[in-house]
Amino acid sequence: MPTASNAPYPRLGRPVEGRLLAGVAQGAAAQLRLDPVVLRLAFMLLTIVSGVGVIAYAALWIFTPSLPH
């Protein structure tokens, strides 16, 4: 059984370091083990195509806790 110290994925949160706007893409990329640029482009594409990117980003910004330094 995984515990907090040996969890297979890091805890979802918005890091202070490496953020451009609110750290949503940086935190989600760490959780998904992706490059943050990939998620930033995905948010931009979703915003351009349907406007959902802004809503998803705002929701993650509100509901994802900020990680301590």
Helices and strands as residue ranges (DSSP letters): H 24-32, H 36-49, H 52-63
